[in-house]
Amino acid sequence: MSRIIFCAFLQKESEGQDYAPYPGELGKKIYDTISKIAWKEWKLQQTKLINEEKLNMFNPNDRKKIEDYMKLFLFKNE
């Protein structure tokens, strides 16, 4: 049975994640407030950003940049 949450990104009720897709407190927040649909949209946006900005996910500074983009993208309505 799927979990229904109020998605902060979509601003409506939608199916929640099956597990926290990101570590730590931010992962818990995503699990609690971001739907599967919104997460899928973020993953597409993340791929575009990595490619356009030529980010290296082995570089801690680039990972931090992606995390900042993720927060802006997913929680823009907060």
N, C-alpha and C positions, 0 to 999 in steps of 0.2 A: 504494500500500500504506500502511496506517495505522501510526502509531507507537504502541506499547503502553508505557505508563508505570505506575509505582505512584503513584496519585493520593493526595496528602496529605489532601485533603478527604474523599474517599470511603473511604479506607483500604483500597483494593484496586486491582488492575490494571484499567486502562481505556484507551480511546483518547486519545492525547495531542493537543495543539493542532497545527495545521498551521504556525503561525507564532507569534511572541511577540505576545500581544494587548495588551501594555503596554510602554512604553519602559523602558530602563535595566536595572539589575541586578534589580529587582523583576520586570520583564517576562521576563528569562531564568529566574528562579526559577519563575514561573508556567508558562512553556513547559516546563520540565523536570519539574514536580511537580504540575501541575493539569490534570485531564482536560477534554475538551470538555463533558462532562455537568456537571461542577462549575462551569466557567466560565459555562455557560448559566444555572445556578441563581444564580450571583452577579449576572449581568446583570439577572435578574428582581428580585432583592433590591435592587440598586442603583437601579433605576427607582422602586421603592417608597420608598426612603430619600429620593431627590431630591424626589419629590412630597410625601411626608409632612412633611419638614423644610423644604420650599420652598427647596432649595439652588439656587444659580446657578453653573453650571459655568464661567462666565467669571470668577468670583471665586476667586482663589488660595486663600483660606482654606477655601472650600467644597470645592474640589478636594482639598485636603489632608485634609479631614474624610472625604470619600468614600474616599480612599486608605487612611486609617486603618481605616475600616469594612471595606474590602476585605481588608486584612491579617487583621483579626480573624475575618472570615467564612471566608476560604479556608484559613487556617493555624491554626485553633483547636485542632487536634490536636498542634501542635508544642510 
